[in-house]
Amino acid sequence: MTYLLALDQGTSSSRSILFDAQGRIVAQAQLELPQIYPRPGWVEHDPLEIWRTQLSTARAALAQAGIPASQVRALGITNQRETTVVWNRQTGQPIHHAIVWQDRRAEPACAQLREGGHADSIQQKTGLRIDAYFSATKLQWLLDEVPGARAAAERGELAFGTIDSWLIWQLTQGKRHVTDVSNASRTMLFNVHSNQWDDELLALLRIPKSLMPEVLPSSSDFGQTASDVLGASIAIGGVAGDQQSALFGQACFKAGMAKNTYGTGCFMLMHTGANFQTSHNGLLTTSAAQTSATRAFALEGSVFIGGAVVQWLRDGLQAIEHSGQVQSLAESVPDSGGVMLVPAFTGLGAPYWKPDARGTITGLTRGSSMAHIARAALESIAYQSAALLLAMSRDAVESGGAPVSELRVDGGACVNNLLMQFQADLLGIPVVRPAVVETTALGAAYLAGLSSGVYQSTDELTELWVAERRFMPTLPQSRARELMARWEHAVAQASLDYTP
């Protein structure tokens, strides 16, 4: 048997999944990752805890399968993107907690960049809007605020990385400081046209180039794990940021194909081929996973709070004891009873880009119950995703393409049938769930399989993709438009500058 091991380091957990060559899951293990909230709007992780949980799950998956590491052909890594770690090259110790992608502390630095007139040049070079979401201003904050960090960086003593780079450093015991194009493209420091770190952007943010990892295609030789880490040396053959990895795992290799991942946040990507397309509808342009030096791009929209709204119902409101109960609670009422929940806990991402928006619940009456709020919370995930797809289709049509004709879905919340049906109803197109919903990990395994010769081309991967269920729209389009108009009104009310 041929096995591929995927390390899937996410925002709320670390997982490892062992796949066979047909893309079927053989074994998996998962550990929750503690979230650290030092101040409102700040979110951190302990990088050593990221490494500990990721290594534990990798060992557990191998033990569960009963196979030695020597039987694993290659290892792939997929990771939460933009989350920023800086560590000492000599000791391997982080200089501070990792600053998570959701963290908003760098917003003042972003405002300064916008006021300085840098928005257009940054978007042209990186495909990104200036936002605290991306790694650049998080890294700048670490260099400015951690005592001695900037001086140490200028002496070449520190290394910066997104989570993939941090894990590869640990797996290779400091032998490799590398990343892939898909993760690099999320830093706001990477020129996606030349696939190089941009010297002008590094200078603008006063970031020494010596901090930066080497950038490789997503399917490449990223080094070998040290033999004592997993019990044998394994080739690290694939790396991609979680959303680009899911696009790859969904076999969306052609322009116009789109997927939405329902995780802590929601992330919708549409492949645009070799075409770098600037959005006029609030989306980002990002590098897709690349199997060679040939450029590949995608349009992307990010929802900051997706499945995390269910965690909030559980931990914040204590409306449910565990996340699995949300569907039955939501189904206990026929609809949300006019309640709209906008989960703008850390502002709103695409296509709105309102960092100052805050969460709201509107439409409450004396008859409103926790079940109505739970249903509105679930529906908020679909509303936010629908706003993304509508923006994406407008961009596609403006550039001479066709609107998105079906949406492939994955991630934890896509198993919720109520949510998927409501998503299809709002969009008016089929929503298709694959047989393997762990497409983020699968994409990393496929990338590793390509570099190690398990697969010869992406055509083989297209053949392996199988649909499990298609959700067909049942709502009249006029009603869907009416619901979306109500949602947009609720979004306007969540903004601090709202005037009716």
Salt bridges, closest charged atoms under 4 A:
ASP8 OD2 - ARG15 NH2 2.67
ASP20 OD2 - ARG24 NE 2.94
GLU44 OE1 - HIS97 ND1 2.86
GLU44 OE2 - ARG105 NH2 2.82
GLU49 OE2 - ARG52 NH2 2.77
GLU82 OE2 - ARG81 NE 3.81
GLU82 OE2 - ARG186 NE 2.74
ASP103 OD2 - ARG105 NH2 2.86
GLU107 OE1 - ARG104 NH2 3.72
GLU107 OE2 - ARG114 NH1 2.96
ASP131 OD2 - ARG104 NH1 2.88
ASP144 OD1 - ARG150 NH2 2.76
ASP144 OD1 - ARG206 NH1 3.82
GLU157 OE2 - ARG155 NE 2.72
ASP198 OD1 - LYS125 NZ 3.05
ASP199 OD1 - LYS209 NZ 2.94
GLU200 OE1 - LYS125 NZ 2.56
ASP242 OD1 - ARG81 NE 3.36
GLU300 OE2 - ARG81 NH2 2.49
GLU300 OE1 - ARG186 NH1 3.19
ASP315 OD1 - ARG314 NE 2.69
GLU379 OE2 - ARG375 NE 3.33
GLU398 OE1 - HIS280 ND1 3.51
GLU406 OE2 - ARG408 NE 3.31
GLU406 OE1 - ARG470 NH2 3.37
GLU438 OE1 - ARG15 NH1 2.80
GLU468 OE1 - ARG433 NE 2.69
GLU482 OE2 - ARG479 NH1 2.57
